[in-house]
Amino acid sequence: MTKELDKLGKVTLKPNARARRVIVRYRENAFVATYPAKMKIPEVEKTLERMLPDLLSLKERTPQNHLFTPEAEFRTYPFEVRIIAEGARFYLTLKEKVLYIVCPAQSDFQDTALQNRIREGIEAVLRSEAKRILPAWTKLLAGKHGFEINQVKINKSRSRWGSCSMQKNINLSYFCLLLPEHLIELVILHELCHTRVMNHGEAFWVLLDKVTDGKAQMLTKELDKHHTRF
């Protein structure tokens, strides 16, 4: 069920037999409220009204999804995206660092399903490009700075750019390719430093400073301004 609520706009209401209270998430530029199945809708609405300041704050803090249209510009590290509306079918093709996403001529680019399909297509290409680019880049930097690594794997984590195990296995999110080149390199160097120092203590930052020409803190602050949603 979807309700139009003052200041919040459209809110999807989902009853859940195991829910003990109203829980609200903000996804794909819309609120989704899960509530106990026995709770009546007017009571859910009153609860949302009481939560209004927190929900508006949540909306402000949540990165907005990019709207993909033929006029919009969108770039990743390995390619730029160009949306074309022509013909009768949807398809993607990557040529000379340009990802062409061809949509049917009469496409409605405000349609959520179409926007999701475009994002899924971009993610698929990001995943493929990450597998091609990131392991080789990691091994190159490891050799340059004298780090020993075991495996480099690519995942789809949105919560972490990368991670490193005690076995010196490095995992990198393919969303790293949304970052500019110097920050991708920072993520890789960060995880390489963890092959020697597994925590974020003083020794770790001294090592990261050494391999980033004293820019560890500055670059990390810059990285914190980026997110994995697009």
mmCIF file of the C-alpha atoms, coordinates in Angstrom:
data_MODEL
# 
_entry.id   MODEL 
# 
loop_
_atom_site.group_PDB 
_atom_site.id 
_atom_site.type_symbol 
_atom_site.label_atom_id 
_atom_site.label_alt_id 
_atom_site.label_comp_id 
_atom_site.label_asym_id 
_atom_site.label_entity_id 
_atom_site.label_seq_id 
_atom_site.pdbx_PDB_ins_code 
_atom_site.Cartn_x 
_atom_site.Cartn_y 
_atom_site.Cartn_z 
_atom_site.occupancy 
_atom_site.B_iso_or_equiv 
_atom_site.pdbx_formal_charge 
_atom_site.auth_seq_id 
_atom_site.auth_comp_id 
_atom_site.auth_asym_id 
_atom_site.auth_atom_id 
_atom_site.pdbx_PDB_model_num 
ATOM 1   C CA . MET A 1 1   ? 0.000  0.000   0.000   1.00 0.00 ? 1   MET A CA 1 
ATOM 2   C CA . THR A 1 2   ? 1.223  3.501   -0.850  1.00 0.00 ? 2   THR A CA 1 
ATOM 3   C CA . LYS A 1 3   ? 0.073  6.609   1.020   1.00 0.00 ? 3   LYS A CA 1 
ATOM 4   C CA . GLU A 1 4   ? 0.673  10.258  0.146   1.00 0.00 ? 4   GLU A CA 1 
ATOM 5   C CA . LEU A 1 5   ? 1.739  11.936  3.387   1.00 0.00 ? 5   LEU A CA 1 
ATOM 6   C CA . ASP A 1 6   ? 2.302  15.619  4.035   1.00 0.00 ? 6   ASP A CA 1 
ATOM 7   C CA . LYS A 1 7   ? 6.017  16.638  3.685   1.00 0.00 ? 7   LYS A CA 1 
ATOM 8   C CA . LEU A 1 8   ? 7.107  13.023  3.146   1.00 0.00 ? 8   LEU A CA 1 
ATOM 9   C CA . GLY A 1 9   ? 5.416  12.429  -0.192  1.00 0.00 ? 9   GLY A CA 1 
ATOM 10  C CA . LYS A 1 10  ? 4.669  8.842   -1.188  1.00 0.00 ? 10  LYS A CA 1 
ATOM 11  C CA . VAL A 1 11  ? 5.351  6.276   1.545   1.00 0.00 ? 11  VAL A CA 1 
ATOM 12  C CA . THR A 1 12  ? 5.083  2.555   0.893   1.00 0.00 ? 12  THR A CA 1 
ATOM 13  C CA . LEU A 1 13  ? 3.515  0.769   3.879   1.00 0.00 ? 13  LEU A CA 1 
ATOM 14  C CA . LYS A 1 14  ? 4.426  -2.883  4.396   1.00 0.00 ? 14  LYS A CA 1 
ATOM 15  C CA . PRO A 1 15  ? 2.864  -4.956  7.216   1.00 0.00 ? 15  PRO A CA 1 
ATOM 16  C CA . ASN A 1 16  ? 5.135  -7.543  8.824   1.00 0.00 ? 16  ASN A CA 1 
ATOM 17  C CA . ALA A 1 17  ? 3.909  -10.183 11.271  1.00 0.00 ? 17  ALA A CA 1 
ATOM 18  C CA . ARG A 1 18  ? 7.267  -10.205 13.058  1.00 0.00 ? 18  ARG A CA 1 
ATOM 19  C CA . ALA A 1 19  ? 7.690  -6.434  13.306  1.00 0.00 ? 19  ALA A CA 1 
ATOM 20  C CA . ARG A 1 20  ? 7.394  -4.976  16.819  1.00 0.00 ? 20  ARG A CA 1 
ATOM 21  C CA . ARG A 1 21  ? 7.455  -1.321  15.822  1.00 0.00 ? 21  ARG A CA 1 
ATOM 22  C CA . VAL A 1 22  ? 7.410  0.980   12.800  1.00 0.00 ? 22  VAL A CA 1 
ATOM 23  C CA . ILE A 1 23  ? 10.719 0.986   10.947  1.00 0.00 ? 23  ILE A CA 1 
ATOM 24  C CA . VAL A 1 24  ? 11.294 3.417   8.082   1.00 0.00 ? 24  VAL A CA 1 
ATOM 25  C CA . ARG A 1 25  ? 13.959 3.246   5.384   1.00 0.00 ? 25  ARG A CA 1 
ATOM 26  C CA . TYR A 1 26  ? 14.669 5.672   2.578   1.00 0.00 ? 26  TYR A CA 1 
ATOM 27  C CA . ARG A 1 27  ? 15.544 3.864   -0.651  1.00 0.00 ? 27  ARG A CA 1 
ATOM 28  C CA . GLU A 1 28  ? 15.423 4.778   -4.319  1.00 0.00 ? 28  GLU A CA 1 
ATOM 29  C CA . ASN A 1 29  ? 14.322 8.313   -3.368  1.00 0.00 ? 29  ASN A CA 1 
ATOM 30  C CA . ALA A 1 30  ? 11.252 7.051   -1.484  1.00 0.00 ? 30  ALA A CA 1 
ATOM 31  C CA . PHE A 1 31  ? 10.253 6.060   2.051   1.00 0.00 ? 31  PHE A CA 1 
ATOM 32  C CA . VAL A 1 32  ? 9.337  2.483   2.902   1.00 0.00 ? 32  VAL A CA 1 
ATOM 33  C CA . ALA A 1 33  ? 7.702  1.866   6.300   1.00 0.00 ? 33  ALA A CA 1 
ATOM 34  C CA . THR A 1 34  ? 7.456  -1.609  7.804   1.00 0.00 ? 34  THR A CA 1 
ATOM 35  C CA . TYR A 1 35  ? 4.940  -1.922  10.645  1.00 0.00 ? 35  TYR A CA 1 
ATOM 36  C CA . PRO A 1 36  ? 3.400  -4.655  12.871  1.00 0.00 ? 36  PRO A CA 1 
ATOM 37  C CA . ALA A 1 37  ? 0.645  -6.471  10.984  1.00 0.00 ? 37  ALA A CA 1 
ATOM 38  C CA . LYS A 1 38  ? -1.869 -5.858  13.769  1.00 0.00 ? 38  LYS A CA 1 
ATOM 39  C CA . MET A 1 39  ? -1.304 -2.090  13.761  1.00 0.00 ? 39  MET A CA 1 
ATOM 40  C CA . LYS A 1 40  ? -4.039 -0.057  12.058  1.00 0.00 ? 40  LYS A CA 1 
ATOM 41  C CA . ILE A 1 41  ? -3.128 2.352   9.256   1.00 0.00 ? 41  ILE A CA 1 
ATOM 42  C CA . PRO A 1 42  ? -4.218 5.547   11.128  1.00 0.00 ? 42  PRO A CA 1 
ATOM 43  C CA . GLU A 1 43  ? -1.914 4.544   13.990  1.00 0.00 ? 43  GLU A CA 1 
ATOM 44  C CA . VAL A 1 44  ? 0.951  3.988   11.525  1.00 0.00 ? 44  VAL A CA 1 
ATOM 45  C CA . GLU A 1 45  ? 0.345  7.451   10.047  1.00 0.00 ? 45  GLU A CA 1 
ATOM 46  C CA . LYS A 1 46  ? 0.404  9.067   13.506  1.00 0.00 ? 46  LYS A CA 1 
ATOM 47  C CA . THR A 1 47  ? 3.675  7.295   14.264  1.00 0.00 ? 47  THR A CA 1 
ATOM 48  C CA . LEU A 1 48  ? 5.162  8.625   11.023  1.00 0.00 ? 48  LEU A CA 1 
ATOM 49  C CA . GLU A 1 49  ? 4.020  12.143  11.948  1.00 0.00 ? 49  GLU A CA 1 
ATOM 50  C CA . ARG A 1 50  ? 5.885  11.882  15.279  1.00 0.00 ? 50  ARG A CA 1 
ATOM 51  C CA . MET A 1 51  ? 8.949  10.651  13.395  1.00 0.00 ? 51  MET A CA 1 
ATOM 52  C CA . LEU A 1 52  ? 8.772  13.478  10.828  1.00 0.00 ? 52  LEU A CA 1 
ATOM 53  C CA . PRO A 1 53  ? 11.877 15.485  11.925  1.00 0.00 ? 53  PRO A CA 1 
ATOM 54  C CA . ASP A 1 54  ? 14.038 12.359  11.937  1.00 0.00 ? 54  ASP A CA 1 
ATOM 55  C CA . LEU A 1 55  ? 12.654 11.188  8.593   1.00 0.00 ? 55  LEU A CA 1 
ATOM 56  C CA . LEU A 1 56  ? 13.311 14.538  6.920   1.00 0.00 ? 56  LEU A CA 1 
ATOM 57  C CA . SER A 1 57  ? 16.847 14.460  8.305   1.00 0.00 ? 57  SER A CA 1 
ATOM 58  C CA . LEU A 1 58  ? 17.278 10.929  6.942   1.00 0.00 ? 58  LEU A CA 1 
ATOM 59  C CA . LYS A 1 59  ? 16.154 12.124  3.519   1.00 0.00 ? 59  LYS A CA 1 
ATOM 60  C CA . GLU A 1 60  ? 18.684 14.974  3.558   1.00 0.00 ? 60  GLU A CA 1 
ATOM 61  C CA . ARG A 1 61  ? 21.552 12.662  4.572   1.00 0.00 ? 61  ARG A CA 1 
ATOM 62  C CA . THR A 1 62  ? 20.756 9.988   1.980   1.00 0.00 ? 62  THR A CA 1 
ATOM 63  C CA . PRO A 1 63  ? 22.533 10.467  -1.357  1.00 0.00 ? 63  PRO A CA 1 
ATOM 64  C CA . GLN A 1 64  ? 20.087 11.054  -4.187  1.00 0.00 ? 64  GLN A CA 1 
ATOM 65  C CA . ASN A 1 65  ? 20.178 8.704   -7.138  1.00 0.00 ? 65  ASN A CA 1 
ATOM 66  C CA . HIS A 1 66  ? 21.392 10.118  -10.423 1.00 0.00 ? 66  HIS A CA 1 
ATOM 67  C CA . LEU A 1 67  ? 18.617 10.600  -12.988 1.00 0.00 ? 67  LEU A CA 1 
ATOM 68  C CA . PHE A 1 68  ? 19.757 9.052   -16.248 1.00 0.00 ? 68  PHE A CA 1 
ATOM 69  C CA . THR A 1 69  ? 18.455 10.890  -19.315 1.00 0.00 ? 69  THR A CA 1 
ATOM 70  C CA . PRO A 1 70  ? 19.900 11.639  -22.767 1.00 0.00 ? 70  PRO A CA 1 
ATOM 71  C CA . GLU A 1 71  ? 20.911 15.077  -21.468 1.00 0.00 ? 71  GLU A CA 1 
ATOM 72  C CA . ALA A 1 72  ? 22.536 13.914  -18.219 1.00 0.00 ? 72  ALA A CA 1 
ATOM 73  C CA . GLU A 1 73  ? 26.301 13.537  -17.784 1.00 0.00 ? 73  GLU A CA 1 
ATOM 74  C CA . PHE A 1 74  ? 27.736 10.625  -15.807 1.00 0.00 ? 74  PHE A CA 1 
ATOM 75  C CA . ARG A 1 75  ? 31.346 9.429   -15.644 1.00 0.00 ? 75  ARG A CA 1 
ATOM 76  C CA . THR A 1 76  ? 33.136 6.595   -13.942 1.00 0.00 ? 76  THR A CA 1 
ATOM 77  C CA . TYR A 1 77  ? 36.887 5.989   -13.860 1.00 0.00 ? 77  TYR A CA 1 
ATOM 78  C CA . PRO A 1 78  ? 37.002 3.640   -16.886 1.00 0.00 ? 78  PRO A CA 1 
ATOM 79  C CA . PHE A 1 79  ? 34.119 5.013   -18.967 1.00 0.00 ? 79  PHE A CA 1 
ATOM 80  C CA . GLU A 1 80  ? 31.538 7.728   -19.443 1.00 0.00 ? 80  GLU A CA 1 
ATOM 81  C CA . VAL A 1 81  ? 27.852 6.982   -19.902 1.00 0.00 ? 81  VAL A CA 1 
ATOM 82  C CA . ARG A 1 82  ? 25.784 8.240   -22.811 1.00 0.00 ? 82  ARG A CA 1 
ATOM 83  C CA . ILE A 1 83  ? 22.044 7.629   -22.937 1.00 0.00 ? 83  ILE A CA 1 
ATOM 84  C CA . ILE A 1 84  ? 20.420 7.416   -26.359 1.00 0.00 ? 84  ILE A CA 1 
ATOM 85  C CA . ALA A 1 85  ? 16.700 7.171   -27.082 1.00 0.00 ? 85  ALA A CA 1 
ATOM 86  C CA . GLU A 1 86  ? 16.176 5.539   -30.440 1.00 0.00 ? 86  GLU A CA 1 
ATOM 87  C CA . GLY A 1 87  ? 14.872 2.369   -32.017 1.00 0.00 ? 87  GLY A CA 1 
ATOM 88  C CA . ALA A 1 88  ? 12.625 -0.171  -30.325 1.00 0.00 ? 88  ALA A CA 1 
ATOM 89  C CA . ARG A 1 89  ? 14.806 -2.086  -27.874 1.00 0.00 ? 89  ARG A CA 1 
ATOM 90  C CA . PHE A 1 90  ? 17.083 -1.616  -24.855 1.00 0.00 ? 90  PHE A CA 1 
ATOM 91  C CA . TYR A 1 91  ? 20.758 -2.550  -25.092 1.00 0.00 ? 91  TYR A CA 1 
ATOM 92  C CA . LEU A 1 92  ? 24.248 -1.524  -23.928 1.00 0.00 ? 92  LEU A CA 1 
ATOM 93  C CA . THR A 1 93  ? 27.560 -1.387  -25.728 1.00 0.00 ? 93  THR A CA 1 
ATOM 94  C CA . LEU A 1 94  ? 31.002 -0.292  -24.483 1.00 0.00 ? 94  LEU A CA 1 
ATOM 95  C CA . LYS A 1 95  ? 33.208 1.315   -27.131 1.00 0.00 ? 95  LYS A CA 1 
ATOM 96  C CA . GLU A 1 96  ? 36.394 3.344   -26.658 1.00 0.00 ? 96  GLU A CA 1 
ATOM 97  C CA . LYS A 1 97  ? 35.692 4.192   -23.008 1.00 0.00 ? 97  LYS A CA 1 
ATOM 98  C CA . VAL A 1 98  ? 32.074 5.179   -23.670 1.00 0.00 ? 98  VAL A CA 1 
ATOM 99  C CA . LEU A 1 99  ? 29.169 3.062   -22.415 1.00 0.00 ? 99  LEU A CA 1 
ATOM 100 C CA . TYR A 1 100 ? 26.260 3.641   -24.769 1.00 0.00 ? 100 TYR A CA 1 
ATOM 101 C CA . ILE A 1 101 ? 22.885 2.775   -23.214 1.00 0.00 ? 101 ILE A CA 1 
ATOM 102 C CA . VAL A 1 102 ? 20.281 2.700   -25.939 1.00 0.00 ? 102 VAL A CA 1 
ATOM 103 C CA . CYS A 1 103 ? 16.659 2.924   -24.807 1.00 0.00 ? 103 CYS A CA 1 
ATOM 104 C CA . PRO A 1 104 ? 13.493 2.721   -26.919 1.00 0.00 ? 104 PRO A CA 1 
ATOM 105 C CA . ALA A 1 105 ? 12.671 6.003   -28.657 1.00 0.00 ? 105 ALA A CA 1 
ATOM 106 C CA . GLN A 1 106 ? 9.524  6.687   -26.608 1.00 0.00 ? 106 GLN A CA 1 
ATOM 107 C CA . SER A 1 107 ? 11.102 5.893   -23.215 1.00 0.00 ? 107 SER A CA 1 
ATOM 108 C CA . ASP A 1 108 ? 9.856  7.678   -20.109 1.00 0.00 ? 108 ASP A CA 1 
ATOM 109 C CA . PHE A 1 109 ? 13.043 8.501   -18.211 1.00 0.00 ? 109 PHE A CA 1 
ATOM 110 C CA . GLN A 1 110 ? 11.062 9.326   -15.075 1.00 0.00 ? 110 GLN A CA 1 
ATOM 111 C CA . ASP A 1 111 ? 9.980  5.682   -14.912 1.00 0.00 ? 111 ASP A CA 1 
ATOM 112 C CA . THR A 1 112 ? 11.559 3.940   -11.920 1.00 0.00 ? 112 THR A CA 1 
ATOM 113 C CA . ALA A 1 113 ? 11.750 0.580   -13.691 1.00 0.00 ? 113 ALA A CA 1 
ATOM 114 C CA . LEU A 1 114 ? 13.718 2.086   -16.580 1.00 0.00 ? 114 LEU A CA 1 
ATOM 115 C CA . GLN A 1 115 ? 16.057 3.952   -14.217 1.00 0.00 ? 115 GLN A CA 1 
ATOM 116 C CA . ASN A 1 116 ? 16.698 0.722   -12.308 1.00 0.00 ? 116 ASN A CA 1 
ATOM 117 C CA . ARG A 1 117 ? 17.398 -1.120  -15.550 1.00 0.00 ? 117 ARG A CA 1 
ATOM 118 C CA . ILE A 1 118 ? 19.935 1.529   -16.565 1.00 0.00 ? 118 ILE A CA 1 
ATOM 119 C CA . ARG A 1 119 ? 21.643 1.321   -13.155 1.00 0.00 ? 119 ARG A CA 1 
ATOM 120 C CA . GLU A 1 120 ? 21.746 -2.468  -13.328 1.00 0.00 ? 120 GLU A CA 1 
ATOM 121 C CA . GLY A 1 121 ? 23.382 -2.218  -16.734 1.00 0.00 ? 121 GLY A CA 1 
ATOM 122 C CA . ILE A 1 122 ? 25.992 0.235   -15.471 1.00 0.00 ? 122 ILE A CA 1 
ATOM 123 C CA . GLU A 1 123 ? 26.693 -1.991  -12.457 1.00 0.00 ? 123 GLU A CA 1 
ATOM 124 C CA . ALA A 1 124 ? 27.214 -5.015  -14.695 1.00 0.00 ? 124 ALA A CA 1 
ATOM 125 C CA . VAL A 1 125 ? 29.801 -3.108  -16.738 1.00 0.00 ? 125 VAL A CA 1 
ATOM 126 C CA . LEU A 1 126 ? 31.423 -1.709  -13.572 1.00 0.00 ? 126 LEU A CA 1 
ATOM 127 C CA . ARG A 1 127 ? 31.786 -5.266  -12.257 1.00 0.00 ? 127 ARG A CA 1 
ATOM 128 C CA . SER A 1 128 ? 33.379 -6.462  -15.487 1.00 0.00 ? 128 SER A CA 1 
ATOM 129 C CA . GLU A 1 129 ? 35.744 -3.490  -15.688 1.00 0.00 ? 129 GLU A CA 1 
ATOM 130 C CA . ALA A 1 130 ? 36.682 -3.805  -12.009 1.00 0.00 ? 130 ALA A CA 1 
ATOM 131 C CA . LYS A 1 131 ? 37.731 -7.422  -12.532 1.00 0.00 ? 131 LYS A CA 1 
ATOM 132 C CA . ARG A 1 132 ? 39.871 -6.297  -15.451 1.00 0.00 ? 132 ARG A CA 1 
ATOM 133 C CA . ILE A 1 133 ? 41.426 -3.241  -13.803 1.00 0.00 ? 133 ILE A CA 1 
ATOM 134 C CA . LEU A 1 134 ? 41.640 -3.511  -10.019 1.00 0.00 ? 134 LEU A CA 1 
ATOM 135 C CA . PRO A 1 135 ? 43.572 -6.784  -9.445  1.00 0.00 ? 135 PRO A CA 1 
ATOM 136 C CA . ALA A 1 136 ? 46.312 -5.734  -11.864 1.00 0.00 ? 136 ALA A CA 1 
ATOM 137 C CA . TRP A 1 137 ? 46.454 -2.249  -10.310 1.00 0.00 ? 137 TRP A CA 1 
ATOM 138 C CA . THR A 1 138 ? 46.716 -3.742  -6.821  1.00 0.00 ? 138 THR A CA 1 
ATOM 139 C CA . LYS A 1 139 ? 49.554 -6.068  -7.833  1.00 0.00 ? 139 LYS A CA 1 
ATOM 140 C CA . LEU A 1 140 ? 51.374 -3.163  -9.495  1.00 0.00 ? 140 LEU A CA 1 
ATOM 141 C CA . LEU A 1 141 ? 51.200 -1.019  -6.343  1.00 0.00 ? 141 LEU A CA 1 
ATOM 142 C CA . ALA A 1 142 ? 52.126 -3.984  -4.147  1.00 0.00 ? 142 ALA A CA 1 
ATOM 143 C CA . GLY A 1 143 ? 55.273 -4.519  -6.185  1.00 0.00 ? 143 GLY A CA 1 
ATOM 144 C CA . LYS A 1 144 ? 56.106 -0.815  -6.202  1.00 0.00 ? 144 LYS A CA 1 
ATOM 145 C CA . HIS A 1 145 ? 55.901 -0.482  -2.405  1.00 0.00 ? 145 HIS A CA 1 
ATOM 146 C CA . GLY A 1 146 ? 57.115 -3.956  -1.408  1.00 0.00 ? 146 GLY A CA 1 
ATOM 147 C CA . PHE A 1 147 ? 53.855 -5.432  -0.103  1.00 0.00 ? 147 PHE A CA 1 
ATOM 148 C CA . GLU A 1 148 ? 53.093 -9.135  -0.240  1.00 0.00 ? 148 GLU A CA 1 
ATOM 149 C CA . ILE A 1 149 ? 49.549 -10.151 -1.148  1.00 0.00 ? 149 ILE A CA 1 
ATOM 150 C CA . ASN A 1 150 ? 47.719 -13.385 -1.774  1.00 0.00 ? 150 ASN A CA 1 
ATOM 151 C CA . GLN A 1 151 ? 44.494 -12.893 -3.748  1.00 0.00 ? 151 GLN A CA 1 
ATOM 152 C CA . VAL A 1 152 ? 42.592 -9.866  -4.994  1.00 0.00 ? 152 VAL A CA 1 
ATOM 153 C CA . LYS A 1 153 ? 38.838 -10.322 -5.282  1.00 0.00 ? 153 LYS A CA 1 
ATOM 154 C CA . ILE A 1 154 ? 36.089 -8.010  -6.481  1.00 0.00 ? 154 ILE A CA 1 
ATOM 155 C CA . ASN A 1 155 ? 32.773 -7.711  -4.628  1.00 0.00 ? 155 ASN A CA 1 
ATOM 156 C CA . LYS A 1 156 ? 29.677 -5.504  -4.659  1.00 0.00 ? 156 LYS A CA 1 
ATOM 157 C CA . SER A 1 157 ? 29.937 -4.039  -1.174  1.00 0.00 ? 157 SER A CA 1 
ATOM 158 C CA . ARG A 1 158 ? 28.262 -0.662  -0.710  1.00 0.00 ? 158 ARG A CA 1 
ATOM 159 C CA . SER A 1 159 ? 29.362 -0.295  2.907   1.00 0.00 ? 159 SER A CA 1 
ATOM 160 C CA . ARG A 1 160 ? 33.130 -0.683  2.405   1.00 0.00 ? 160 ARG A CA 1 
ATOM 161 C CA . TRP A 1 161 ? 35.409 0.314   -0.444  1.00 0.00 ? 161 TRP A CA 1 
ATOM 162 C CA . GLY A 1 162 ? 37.737 -2.535  0.433   1.00 0.00 ? 162 GLY A CA 1 
ATOM 163 C CA . SER A 1 163 ? 38.959 -4.968  3.073   1.00 0.00 ? 163 SER A CA 1 
ATOM 164 C CA . CYS A 1 164 ? 41.966 -7.136  3.845   1.00 0.00 ? 164 CYS A CA 1 
ATOM 165 C CA . SER A 1 165 ? 42.117 -10.497 5.631   1.00 0.00 ? 165 SER A CA 1 
ATOM 166 C CA . MET A 1 166 ? 44.789 -11.977 7.897   1.00 0.00 ? 166 MET A CA 1 
ATOM 167 C CA . GLN A 1 167 ? 45.739 -14.200 4.934   1.00 0.00 ? 167 GLN A CA 1 
ATOM 168 C CA . LYS A 1 168 ? 46.563 -11.055 2.905   1.00 0.00 ? 168 LYS A CA 1 
ATOM 169 C CA . ASN A 1 169 ? 43.544 -11.488 0.666   1.00 0.00 ? 169 ASN A CA 1 
ATOM 170 C CA . ILE A 1 170 ? 42.285 -8.128  -0.532  1.00 0.00 ? 170 ILE A CA 1 
ATOM 171 C CA . ASN A 1 171 ? 38.655 -7.478  -1.439  1.00 0.00 ? 171 ASN A CA 1 
ATOM 172 C CA . LEU A 1 172 ? 37.710 -4.393  -3.439  1.00 0.00 ? 172 LEU A CA 1 
ATOM 173 C CA . SER A 1 173 ? 34.201 -3.164  -4.217  1.00 0.00 ? 173 SER A CA 1 
ATOM 174 C CA . TYR A 1 174 ? 33.535 -2.587  -7.884  1.00 0.00 ? 174 TYR A CA 1 
ATOM 175 C CA . PHE A 1 175 ? 31.962 0.696   -6.797  1.00 0.00 ? 175 PHE A CA 1 
ATOM 176 C CA . CYS A 1 176 ? 35.546 1.922   -6.343  1.00 0.00 ? 176 CYS A CA 1 
ATOM 177 C CA . LEU A 1 177 ? 35.398 2.735   -10.041 1.00 0.00 ? 177 LEU A CA 1 
ATOM 178 C CA . LEU A 1 178 ? 32.975 5.557   -9.215  1.00 0.00 ? 178 LEU A CA 1 
ATOM 179 C CA . LEU A 1 179 ? 35.895 7.331   -7.531  1.00 0.00 ? 179 LEU A CA 1 
ATOM 180 C CA . PRO A 1 180 ? 38.516 9.545   -9.198  1.00 0.00 ? 180 PRO A CA 1 
ATOM 181 C CA . GLU A 1 181 ? 41.820 7.843   -9.982  1.00 0.00 ? 181 GLU A CA 1 
ATOM 182 C CA . HIS A 1 182 ? 43.786 9.182   -6.995  1.00 0.00 ? 182 HIS A CA 1 
ATOM 183 C CA . LEU A 1 183 ? 41.126 7.962   -4.539  1.00 0.00 ? 183 LEU A CA 1 
ATOM 184 C CA . ILE A 1 184 ? 40.955 4.507   -6.114  1.00 0.00 ? 184 ILE A CA 1 
ATOM 185 C CA . GLU A 1 185 ? 44.695 4.330   -5.556  1.00 0.00 ? 185 GLU A CA 1 
ATOM 186 C CA . LEU A 1 186 ? 44.196 5.452   -1.944  1.00 0.00 ? 186 LEU A CA 1 
ATOM 187 C CA . VAL A 1 187 ? 41.710 2.610   -1.333  1.00 0.00 ? 187 VAL A CA 1 
ATOM 188 C CA . ILE A 1 188 ? 44.164 0.079   -2.755  1.00 0.00 ? 188 ILE A CA 1 
ATOM 189 C CA . LEU A 1 189 ? 47.084 1.453   -0.733  1.00 0.00 ? 189 LEU A CA 1 
ATOM 190 C CA . HIS A 1 190 ? 44.912 1.492   2.392   1.00 0.00 ? 190 HIS A CA 1 
ATOM 191 C CA . GLU A 1 191 ? 44.224 -2.226  2.032   1.00 0.00 ? 191 GLU A CA 1 
ATOM 192 C CA . LEU A 1 192 ? 47.841 -2.980  1.144   1.00 0.00 ? 192 LEU A CA 1 
ATOM 193 C CA . CYS A 1 193 ? 48.910 -1.311  4.396   1.00 0.00 ? 193 CYS A CA 1 
ATOM 194 C CA . HIS A 1 194 ? 46.559 -3.655  6.224   1.00 0.00 ? 194 HIS A CA 1 
ATOM 195 C CA . THR A 1 195 ? 48.645 -6.602  4.992   1.00 0.00 ? 195 THR A CA 1 
ATOM 196 C CA . ARG A 1 196 ? 51.229 -5.380  7.539   1.00 0.00 ? 196 ARG A CA 1 
ATOM 197 C CA . VAL A 1 197 ? 49.084 -3.574  10.122  1.00 0.00 ? 197 VAL A CA 1 
ATOM 198 C CA . MET A 1 198 ? 45.567 -4.929  10.607  1.00 0.00 ? 198 MET A CA 1 
ATOM 199 C CA . ASN A 1 199 ? 44.271 -2.059  12.751  1.00 0.00 ? 199 ASN A CA 1 
ATOM 200 C CA . HIS A 1 200 ? 44.012 1.706   12.320  1.00 0.00 ? 200 HIS A CA 1 
ATOM 201 C CA . GLY A 1 201 ? 46.539 2.577   14.995  1.00 0.00 ? 201 GLY A CA 1 
ATOM 202 C CA . GLU A 1 202 ? 49.450 4.985   14.711  1.00 0.00 ? 202 GLU A CA 1 
ATOM 203 C CA . ALA A 1 203 ? 51.667 2.467   12.895  1.00 0.00 ? 203 ALA A CA 1 
ATOM 204 C CA . PHE A 1 204 ? 49.053 2.074   10.172  1.00 0.00 ? 204 PHE A CA 1 
ATOM 205 C CA . TRP A 1 205 ? 48.802 5.826   9.514   1.00 0.00 ? 205 TRP A CA 1 
ATOM 206 C CA . VAL A 1 206 ? 52.589 6.192   9.493   1.00 0.00 ? 206 VAL A CA 1 
ATOM 207 C CA . LEU A 1 207 ? 52.766 3.474   6.837   1.00 0.00 ? 207 LEU A CA 1 
ATOM 208 C CA . LEU A 1 208 ? 49.901 4.925   4.777   1.00 0.00 ? 208 LEU A CA 1 
ATOM 209 C CA . ASP A 1 209 ? 51.538 8.355   4.981   1.00 0.00 ? 209 ASP A CA 1 
ATOM 210 C CA . LYS A 1 210 ? 54.758 6.831   3.672   1.00 0.00 ? 210 LYS A CA 1 
ATOM 211 C CA . VAL A 1 211 ? 53.108 5.400   0.552   1.00 0.00 ? 211 VAL A CA 1 
ATOM 212 C CA . THR A 1 212 ? 50.927 8.491   -0.109  1.00 0.00 ? 212 THR A CA 1 
ATOM 213 C CA . ASP A 1 213 ? 53.646 11.134  0.256   1.00 0.00 ? 213 ASP A CA 1 
ATOM 214 C CA . GLY A 1 214 ? 52.280 12.342  3.593   1.00 0.00 ? 214 GLY A CA 1 
ATOM 215 C CA . LYS A 1 215 ? 48.720 12.783  2.313   1.00 0.00 ? 215 LYS A CA 1 
ATOM 216 C CA . ALA A 1 216 ? 46.982 9.937   4.157   1.00 0.00 ? 216 ALA A CA 1 
ATOM 217 C CA . GLN A 1 217 ? 44.677 12.047  6.333   1.00 0.00 ? 217 GLN A CA 1 
ATOM 218 C CA . MET A 1 218 ? 43.886 14.586  3.623   1.00 0.00 ? 218 MET A CA 1 
ATOM 219 C CA . LEU A 1 219 ? 43.004 11.937  1.039   1.00 0.00 ? 219 LEU A CA 1 
ATOM 220 C CA . THR A 1 220 ? 40.970 9.931   3.547   1.00 0.00 ? 220 THR A CA 1 
ATOM 221 C CA . LYS A 1 221 ? 38.881 13.006  4.380   1.00 0.00 ? 221 LYS A CA 1 
ATOM 222 C CA . GLU A 1 222 ? 38.288 13.506  0.666   1.00 0.00 ? 222 GLU A CA 1 
ATOM 223 C CA . LEU A 1 223 ? 37.267 9.853   0.292   1.00 0.00 ? 223 LEU A CA 1 
ATOM 224 C CA . ASP A 1 224 ? 34.724 10.222  3.101   1.00 0.00 ? 224 ASP A CA 1 
ATOM 225 C CA . LYS A 1 225 ? 32.778 12.693  0.931   1.00 0.00 ? 225 LYS A CA 1 
ATOM 226 C CA . HIS A 1 226 ? 32.098 10.034  -1.698  1.00 0.00 ? 226 HIS A CA 1 
ATOM 227 C CA . HIS A 1 227 ? 29.449 7.300   -1.691  1.00 0.00 ? 227 HIS A CA 1 
ATOM 228 C CA . THR A 1 228 ? 28.563 4.171   -3.647  1.00 0.00 ? 228 THR A CA 1 
ATOM 229 C CA . ARG A 1 229 ? 25.103 5.234   -4.813  1.00 0.00 ? 229 ARG A CA 1 
ATOM 230 C CA . PHE A 1 230 ? 24.546 6.716   -8.231  1.00 0.00 ? 230 PHE A CA 1 
# 
